[in-house]
Amino acid sequence: MMCGAWHSTTADAAVPPGELKGCLSRGASLYLLASITVSHLASSSAPTPLYPIYQAEWGFSTTAISFVFGIYAIAVLGALLLAGRLSDHVGRRPVVLGATAIQAATMFLFAFADGLPDLIAARVIQGLATGAAIAAVGAGMLDMDKARGAIANAATPGVGTALGGVLGGLMVHYLPAPTHLVYFVLAVIFVAQIVGVLFIPELIPPRAGAIASLRPRIGLPPATRKSILIVAPVLIAIWALAGFYGSLAPSLVRTSFGLDSSLAGGIALFVLAGCGGISVLLTERLPARTLMLYGASALLAGVGLALASLSWHSATAFFLGTALAGSGFGTAFQASILTVVPLAAPQERGGVLSVIFVVSYVAMGVPAVIAGYFVARHGDLFLVAREFGAGVMLLTALALLGTLRHKK
């Protein structure tokens, strides 16, 4: 039986113990919501180690891989534009329930895909479900605990992306039915989470404007606009890097270092995203400005080392650079959220988070597709990787400069 809704006068008010019989506590609800973000992002990165298998079986090009990855990001963007503010009106729980149910069903589309069109369709539906979920889940975590919710919003994307990449790679390498098993496991997890969401207290009472909120609109409360301009360059940089690793890392590690593309490609994404998630947890008490200064510096150094490793043909240097860049990814993303979201009122958080994720997913999808196009056109993955990395470093340097100039 679904627990009742707690219609407090403010989303930051404490839920009295036992007030809503059968509901999870705020702490348990926060962890459950965090696990949902992890699962959605894990499902999005799980196909990365499988791309070489799909490519061999179905005979499509590197450009197609980039397109499959990019179309997912575009679908996430579309859902954010349409439904990013919906949970501010109807509540978090209905949006999370619907999106997670769709995601569970999509896992079976992946498992039984038998060609590129099926894979593209599954990625589109997956992107729509993820986009609808992440803004509602992110705002819900802030409702449960403003401080820990901000940390969870920063940590869970990296953790989820890392787990999906490495678990997919390990299953491909060591277990049977590589193109089926990982999706069946994720489907079971999504179903269990759907049951759990029924017991999360709803802290946002319904309010008018739900239909109007579905009109695509990019808008920010005035208090957040200056801050989003400061963090935008690093948001673009870190998510463009994640997009490159999610789409082209398997091909890069195979051609550069002669490693198994399925396993090593998944491990590369795991190292990048996993170090991002760990760095968030290790630096959670630091102020946003300090986090941004460290994150931008680590990203510059890490990407520089990873690029140098391609000339040295050193897999060790590549993974060390990836780990350093990953720590910059996590701390810079955490700094971005802490810089912007706390300036918004509780009923504005879903919309503000959706804008942050819109910027992030545009940056993750579009550059990856462009990179795949140039690889197909010129046939030089090394050159594209170097130019891509140089662009990431330039954007990071702009964010670092903006942070140094902005004293508060």
N, C-alpha and C positions, 0 to 999 in steps of 0.2 A: 504494500500500500504506500502510495506517495505521501511524503510528509508535507505538512502545511507550509504556508509562506509566512515569513516574518516581515511584516510591513512596518518597519521602524521609521521614525522621522528622518533618520539619516543612515546611510549605508555603513557608517563608521561606528554606530552604536553597538554595544555588546549584546549578543543574544543571550538572555538569561538562561542558566542551566535548567533543563527540563521544561522550558517554555513551550517548545514544540516537540511533543512526544513523538518518538520514532525518527527524528532528524539526526543527522550526523552533527558533531560539534564543528565549530569554525575551523579548528586545526585539522581535523580529519577531512573536512570538505576541501580545504586548501590543498592538501596532498592529493586528493582524488582528482581535483581539477588540474593540478600540475601533471598528474599521470596522463590525463587526456591529451594535453598539449604534446607531451612526450610521444604518445602513441600516434597521434596524427602526423607529427614530423618524422617519426620512425618509418611510418608507412610511405611517406614521400621519398625517403632516401633508400628504402629497401630495394627498389628496382635498379639502383646504380650499379651494383656488382653483377646484375643480370644482363645489362646491356650487351656485353660481348657475346653472351649466349644467344640473346635475341638476334643480334647482328649476324651471327654465324648461321642460325637456323632460317632466318627470314631474308637475309641478304640485303640489308639496307645500309646506307652510308653514315659517316660521322655527322654529316649535316642533319640527317634524320634523328640521330641521337640528341643533338642539340635542340632540334625542334620539339621532340617529345618532352624534353626537360623544360623548354621554354613555354610550351603550351600549358603545362601545369601551373607555372608561375602566373601566366596571363589569366587562367581560370581562377586562381586565388585572388588576383587583383579584381576581377569582375565580381566575385562574391563579397569582397570587402567593400566595394563601392555600393553594392546593392543592399547588403545585410550587415555592414559593419556597425551601424548605429541601431539596428533592430532591437538588440537586447536591452538598450537603454529605455525602451518603451514597453516591451512585452515581458521583460525579465530575462535573466541569464539561462535559466533551466530549460525552457522550451527550445531555445536556439541550440543549446548544447546537445539536447536529446535528439533533435532532428538531424543535425549534422553528423553526429556519431553513428546514428543508425544507417545513414547513407554511406558513411565510410565503411562500415562493416560489410554492407552489401557489395561495395566496390571491390573489396578484396577478392571476391569470387570472380568478378570480371577479369581481374589480373590473372588469377590462377588458371582460368580457362581460355585466356587469350590465345589465338592461333595465327596472329599476323599483326603487322604494323597498325592497320586501322583500329583493331581491338585495343591495342596498347594506347593509342592516342585517345580513344574514347574513355578508357578507364582513367587516364591521367586528367582529362578534362573534368570528369565527375569528381575525382579525388580532390582536385584543386578547388572546385566549388564547395565541397564539404569542408575542407580545411579552412578556406577563407571565412566561411560562415562561423566556424567554431572558434578560431583563435582569438578574435576580438571579444567574443562573449566570454570565453574561458578566461582570457587575460583580465577583463574587467571584473569577472567574478572573483578571481584570486585577490584583486585589490579590495573588493568588498569585504572579503573574509578577514584580511589583515593587510593594511596599507603598506607597512614596511616589508613584511615577508612576501607579500604579493608582488611587490616591485622586483624583489630578488628572484622570485620564481618566474616572473615574466622574462627576465633576462637569461636565466639558466636553462629553462626547459627547452627552448628551440635547439640549443647546441647539444644538449643531452639526447634529445629525441633523434636529431639528425645523425649523431654519432652512433647510437645504438642500431638504428635501421641500416646504416652502411656496413657496420662490422658484422652484425648478425646475419645480414643477407650474404655477405662475403663468406662467412664461415659455413653457412648452410650450403651454399653453392659448392664449396670446396670439399666438404667432409660428409654431407648428408645426402640421401637420395631425394629425388623429385625436386631439384633446386628451384624450378619455376613455379612450384605449387606450395611447398611446405611453409615458407616464410609468410605467405599470404593467409594460409589457414590459421597459423599461430596468431597473427595480428587480428583476424576476424574474431577469434575466441576472446581476445583481450578487449576488443571494442564492445562485444556483447556484455561482458562482465561490467565494464564501465557504465554502460547504459543503465544497468540495474542499480549501480551505485548512485548515479545522478538523481534517481527517484527519491533519494534520502538526503539530498542537499537542501538546506533551507534557502528560500528565495528572499534575498535582502532588498531587492529593487521592486517596489510596487508598480503595477501596470499604470501607464499614463497615456494620454492621447498622443496621436501622431505616428503610430506604427506604420500605417500605409505611406504616409508622407516621407517617412525615414528611408523607404526603399528607393526613392529617387536618388540616382547617383549624384553625390555632392562631396567635394573635398572642402572641408571647412574646419577651422580651428578656433577655439576660444581666443579672444585677444591676448590673454595673459600668456599663451603658449607660443605665439607666432615668432617672436624673436629667437626663442630657444630652439625651435625646430630648424631655423635657418642655420644655426651654429652647428647642429649635429648632423644635418643632411649629408654633407660630403662623406663623413665616416660611415653613415648608414649605407650609402651607395657603395662605398669601397668594400665593406665587409661582406655584404650580401652578394655583390658581384663575384667576389672571391669564392664564396660558398657555391654559387652557381657554376663557376668554372670547375671546381672540384667535384660537384655533383654530376656533371655531364661529361667532362673530358679527362678527368683524372685517370680512369682505367686505361685509356689509350696512351696517356702521357707516361705512366709508369712502365707500360709495356715497351714502348718505343725508346724511352730514355735509359731504362735500367734493366730491361729484359726480364721483368718480374711478371708473375701470373696476373693478368689484368683484372680478373674477377676478385680475387682475394686482396691483392695489393691496392686496387682501386678503392675497395670498401674500407681498407685500413687507412688509406690516406684521408678519406672523408671522416673516418672515425677519429683520427688524430686531430684534425682541424677542429671539428665540432666538439669532440670530447674535451680537449684542452680549453675550449671556450667555456663549456659548462663548469668545469672544475675551477677555472679562474674566477668565475662569478661567485662561487661558494667561498673561495679563499679570501676574496676582497670585499665581502658584503658590507663591512663596516666603514669602508673608505668613502669620502665624499665624492660627488659626481665629477668635480673638476680633476681631482687626483686620478680617478679611474680613467678619464678621457686622456689625460697626459700619458699615463702608462700605456693604455690601450693603443693609442696612435703610434707611440714610439715602438712598442713591441711588434705592431703590424708592419711598420716600415722595415725593421730589422729582419723579421721573419720572412716576409715576401722577398726581400733582397737576398737572403741566404738560399731560399728555395730556388730562385732564379739562377743564382750562381751554381747551384748543384747540377743544373742541366748541362752546363759547360764542363763541369768536373766529372760528370757521369757518376756521381756519388749519391746512392740511395740514402745513405746515412745522413748526409747533409740535407737532402730534400726533406726527410721526415723530421729532422731537428728544426729546420726552418718552418715547416708546416706546424709543428707544435708551438713554436714561438708566435707565429701568426695567429694560431688558434687562441692563445691566451689574450692576444690583442683583440681578436674578434669578440670574445666574451665580455671583456672589461669595457670595451668601447660601446657595445650594445647595451650593457647595463648602465653605463654612464648616460647614454642617449635617453633611456627610459626615465632614469632618475632626474634628468635635466628637464624633461618635458611634462611627463604625466602628473607628478604631484601638483603642478600648477592648475590642473583642471579640477572642477567640481565633480563629486561622485557621479552625477547623472550625465556628465560629459566624457567620462573615461572611455567608454566603448568607442565613441567617435574619435577621440584622440588616438587611442591605440590603433584603430583602423587606419588612420592616416600614416602612422609610423610603419605599419605593416604594408600599406600600399607602396610607400617609398622603397621598403625593403624588397618586396617581391618584384617590382618593376626592375630594380637593380639586379636581382637574382636571375630573372628570365631573359631580359632583352640582351644584355652583354653576352650571355652564354650562346644565344642563337646567332648573334653576330660573329662570335668567335668560331662557331662551327661552320658558318658560311665561308669565312676566310681560310679555314683549314681545308675545306673541300675545294675552294678555288685555287689556292696556291700550293696545297699539299705540304705545307711546312708547319707542323704542330709546334716545333720549338720556337719559331719566330712569333707565331701567334701568342704562345704562352709568355714570351718575354714582353711583347707589347702590351698584353693584357695586364701583366704584373706591374709594368711601368705606370699604366693608368691608375691602378689601385694605389700605388705609392704616391702618385701626384694628388689624388683626392684625399688620402690620409694626411699628407703634408698640409693641405688647405685646412682640414679640420684641426690639426695641431696648432696651426697659426691662429685660427679663430678662437681656440680655447685660451691660448696665451694672451690674446688681446682682450678677451672678455674676462674680467677679474672676478665676477660673481658667479 
